[in-house]
Amino acid sequence: MIVNMSEKATEDQIQHIIDRVREAGYQPHVTRGTERTIVAAVGSGRRHEIEALQVAPGVDNVVAIAQPFKLVSRQVKPERSIVRINGVAIGGAEVVVIAGPCSVESREQLLDTAHAVKRSGASMLRGGAYKPRTSPYDFQGLGVEALKILQDAHRETGLPVVTEVMSTEDIDLICEYVDMLQVGARNMQNFALLRRLATIKKPILLKRGPSATVKEWLLAAEYLLSGGNQQVVLCERGIKTFETEMRNTMDLAAIALARDLSHLPVIADPSHGTGKQSLIAAVSRAAVAVGADGLIIEVHPCPERALSDGPQSLDFAGFERVMQALTEPLRPTARTAWAAAEAS
């Protein structure tokens, strides 16, 4: 349930509603907008007591939350969220590009990539320290050594760093080295991991599972917000379908739908979404056109020698071309159109 406070509601009246929500057995979540305050009653409790708050002083109305995800919903927070990562804002006016190799393979490889993607206009650096691989014989990542290299790359370039976390046991260690933690597609519904990440103070990049519905994806985000971590960015990375020519099917409509249902920023991963170097530029532009707040792209100094995801990784020249394509008229036109549509 949502209690919409009137524009003239006093702090005492707002606090009274917060206290009454707790008394009714719910957890109150307060959103203070530019014009009014919203108090969401989340959890299980005595619904009739919340409905009765309609007549409380300072209350405009009480409405039910239409979706099973509550805190993620735009009903609870109509204004779009902006997640800030060490000076970079995802969800604002600018399209944020995160770039780097699938796996950190060596110090030279990562530092060369970090400097190259920064020159081309990337705002953040990605790199895998721990890699979830289908085969136990494939490269699994350098672990702590990779984390130290990522930290060095951040110091040299100033780019905030994001890397994947696979286990609750690794969270504290990874937090010492990076600026943002990624939940990979395979772990989207690893609820133990989500509950633990909900308690940390680092931003989370939550990838959609390869067989997950948009509702399941947003409910996974709900675990993070309900546990206290409001710094969540959604990532569409393609889903499994009957198509065999691409690694995954990039669900562009899901980006638009997630923005329609949720206030959280949404970025796109055209590298995993297609698995083909030749498609990344076009799909990147398409993702921005449907409203993506950013992109995460795999870049490697020599993709043919990459220890993981070589076929979908761009070399430095290829990444430069993608970034140049994003500066063409489509980008400002698309963002302006989205802003105008959401304001209407």
NORUR-V173026 format. One record per residue. PSI is psi in radians with two decimals (NA if undefined). OMEGA is omega in radians with two decimals (999 if undefined). D_FIRST is the distance of its C-alpha to the first C-alpha in whole Angstrom. Layout:
psi={PSI/PSI}
omega={OMEGA/OMEGA}
d_first={D_FIRST/D_FIRST}
//
This chain:
psi={2.60/2.25/1.93/2.03/2.64/2.83/-0.49/0.17/2.38/2.89/-0.63/-0.71/-0.70/-0.79/-0.63/-0.75/-0.71/-0.77/-0.70/-0.61/-0.76/-0.75/-0.54/0.00/0.19/2.88/2.11/2.35/2.08/2.27/2.08/1.89/-3.08/-0.46/-0.60/2.95/2.46/2.32/1.97/2.33/1.85/2.42/-2.71/2.33/-2.74/1.68/-0.68/-0.51/-0.59/-0.74/-0.59/-0.26/-0.11/-0.58/0.04/2.59/2.35/-0.04/2.29/-0.97/2.91/2.20/2.73/2.55/2.15/-0.49/2.73/-0.45/2.29/-1.12/-0.41/-0.38/2.59/-0.20/-0.68/-0.65/1.55/-0.59/2.48/2.48/2.58/2.17/2.18/2.21/1.69/0.87/-0.19/2.31/2.04/2.16/-0.02/-2.67/-0.46/2.53/2.09/2.28/2.16/2.23/2.69/3.13/2.72/-0.83/2.51/2.02/-0.53/2.88/-0.80/-0.79/-0.80/-0.76/-0.70/-0.75/-0.75/-0.80/-0.66/-0.79/-0.54/-0.74/-0.59/-0.15/0.11/2.58/-0.36/2.80/2.34/2.70/2.30/2.22/-0.69/2.17/2.15/1.97/2.53/-0.70/2.39/-0.18/-0.14/2.84/2.20/0.03/2.82/-0.08/-2.27/-0.65/-0.72/-0.67/-0.70/-0.65/-0.72/-0.73/-0.70/-0.69/-0.68/-0.75/-0.65/-0.65/-0.38/-0.03/2.22/2.60/2.41/2.38/2.78/2.47/2.32/-0.38/2.57/-0.50/-0.40/-0.14/-0.89/-0.71/-0.84/-0.66/-0.42/-0.36/-0.45/2.97/-0.38/2.45/2.37/2.30/1.99/2.91/-0.69/-0.40/0.17/-0.59/0.51/1.55/-0.53/-0.73/-0.76/-0.76/-0.68/-0.73/-0.42/-0.31/-0.11/2.95/0.31/2.55/2.64/2.32/1.97/1.90/2.56/2.39/2.66/-0.33/0.28/2.48/2.88/-0.65/-0.75/-0.66/-0.81/-0.56/-0.58/-0.71/-0.57/-0.60/-0.72/-0.82/-0.71/-0.41/-0.08/-0.15/1.89/-0.12/1.36/2.31/2.26/2.58/2.04/2.15/0.34/2.63/2.85/2.23/-2.90/-0.15/2.34/-0.18/-0.31/2.75/-0.78/3.01/2.04/2.01/1.45/-0.60/-0.51/-0.54/-0.85/-0.71/-0.75/-0.67/-0.55/-0.64/-0.49/2.69/-0.10/2.58/2.62/2.22/2.95/2.58/1.53/-0.29/-0.96/-0.51/-0.40/-0.67/0.18/2.20/-0.73/-0.31/-0.18/-0.73/-0.84/-0.77/-0.56/-0.79/-0.67/-0.71/-0.74/-0.66/-0.57/0.05/0.10/2.39/-0.16/3.12/2.61/2.08/2.38/2.23/2.38/2.51/-0.62/1.53/-0.55/-0.28/0.06/2.45/-0.22/2.45/0.61/-0.79/-0.39/0.11/2.45/2.58/-3.14/-0.71/-0.68/-0.69/-0.68/-0.70/-0.69/-0.78/-0.66/-0.68/-0.56/-0.28/-0.06/2.96/-0.44/-0.71/-1.01/-0.58/-0.78/-0.79/-0.68/-0.71/-0.71/-0.77/-0.71/-0.69/-0.70/-0.42/-0.37/NA}
omega={3.12/3.05/3.11/3.12/3.11/-3.13/-3.08/-3.12/3.13/3.11/3.11/3.13/3.10/-3.14/3.10/3.13/3.10/3.13/-3.12/3.10/3.10/-3.14/-3.13/3.07/-3.13/3.03/3.13/3.04/-3.00/3.04/-3.14/3.13/-3.13/-3.08/-3.08/-3.14/3.09/3.06/3.12/3.07/-3.02/3.12/3.13/-3.13/-3.10/-3.03/-3.06/3.13/3.08/3.12/-3.13/3.13/3.07/-3.07/-3.12/3.13/3.09/-3.13/3.07/3.09/3.10/-3.11/3.09/3.04/-2.99/-3.04/3.10/3.02/-2.99/-3.04/3.10/-3.00/3.06/2.99/-3.12/-3.13/-3.10/-3.13/-3.10/3.12/3.01/3.12/-3.08/-3.13/3.05/3.09/3.12/-3.11/3.08/-3.11/3.12/-3.07/-3.07/3.02/-3.10/3.12/3.07/-3.06/3.12/-3.07/3.03/-3.13/2.97/-3.07/3.13/3.11/-3.12/-3.13/-3.06/-3.11/3.08/-3.13/-3.12/3.14/-3.11/-3.10/3.08/3.11/-3.10/3.07/3.09/-3.11/-3.12/-3.13/3.03/3.08/-3.09/3.04/3.08/-3.02/3.02/-3.09/-3.13/3.12/3.11/-3.11/3.12/-3.13/-3.03/-3.14/-3.09/3.08/-3.06/3.11/3.12/3.12/3.13/3.11/3.09/3.12/3.09/3.12/3.08/-3.14/-3.10/-3.01/-3.05/-3.13/3.00/-3.01/3.02/3.07/-3.05/3.02/-3.08/-3.02/3.07/-3.11/-3.06/-2.98/-3.08/3.14/-3.11/-3.13/3.14/-2.98/-2.99/-3.07/-3.09/3.13/-3.14/2.97/-3.09/-3.08/-3.12/-3.07/-3.09/3.13/2.98/-2.94/3.06/3.11/-3.14/-3.13/3.14/3.14/3.11/-3.06/-3.09/-3.08/3.11/3.05/-3.11/3.00/-3.03/3.13/3.09/3.10/-3.07/3.11/-3.05/2.99/3.09/3.13/3.12/3.09/-3.13/3.07/3.04/3.07/3.14/3.07/-3.11/-3.11/-3.10/3.10/3.04/-3.14/-3.11/-3.05/-3.05/3.05/3.11/3.11/3.02/-3.06/3.11/-3.12/3.11/3.06/3.13/3.14/-3.09/-3.11/3.11/3.14/3.07/3.03/-3.11/-3.07/-3.10/3.14/3.14/3.10/3.13/-3.12/3.13/3.09/3.14/-3.07/-2.99/3.07/-3.08/3.04/3.13/3.04/-3.09/3.11/-3.11/3.12/3.08/-3.09/-3.13/-3.08/-3.09/3.11/-3.01/-3.07/-2.98/-3.12/-3.10/-3.10/3.08/3.12/3.13/3.14/3.10/-3.12/3.14/3.00/-3.13/3.12/-3.13/-3.14/2.99/-2.95/3.13/-3.11/-3.09/3.13/-3.13/-3.04/-3.11/3.11/-3.10/3.13/3.06/3.03/3.09/-3.08/-3.12/-3.14/3.06/2.94/-3.03/-3.14/3.12/3.11/3.09/3.13/3.11/-3.14/3.09/3.12/-3.13/3.13/3.10/-2.97/-3.10/-3.00/3.13/3.13/-3.13/-3.11/3.11/3.12/3.11/-3.13/3.14/-3.13/-3.10/3.13/-3.08/999}
d_first={0/4/7/10/13/16/19/21/19/21/20/21/18/15/17/16/12/13/15/13/10/13/14/12/12/10/11/10/11/12/14/16/18/21/20/17/14/10/9/6/5/7/9/10/10/11/8/10/11/7/8/11/11/11/15/15/18/17/13/14/11/7/6/4/5/9/11/11/12/9/11/13/12/13/10/9/13/15/18/20/21/24/25/29/31/34/35/33/30/28/26/28/31/33/34/34/36/37/40/42/44/42/44/46/49/51/51/53/51/48/49/51/48/46/49/49/45/45/48/46/43/41/38/38/40/39/41/40/42/40/40/39/42/42/46/46/50/48/48/45/45/47/44/45/47/45/43/46/47/43/43/47/46/43/46/48/46/43/41/37/37/35/36/35/34/34/34/32/36/36/33/35/38/37/35/38/39/37/34/32/31/31/29/31/31/32/30/26/25/27/24/27/27/24/23/26/26/22/24/27/27/29/27/26/27/26/28/27/28/31/30/26/24/22/19/20/21/18/17/20/19/15/18/19/16/15/18/19/21/19/23/22/24/24/28/29/32/33/32/35/36/40/41/44/45/42/41/37/36/34/31/31/28/26/26/25/22/21/21/19/16/16/17/20/23/25/29/31/34/37/39/37/36/40/42/45/46/47/44/42/43/42/38/38/38/36/33/33/34/30/29/29/29/32/34/35/39/42/45/48/52/53/51/54/54/50/49/46/45/48/48/44/45/47/50/50/52/49/46/48/48/44/44/46/45/41/43/44/43/40/38/37/37/34/32/33/32/29/28/29/27/24/25/25}
//
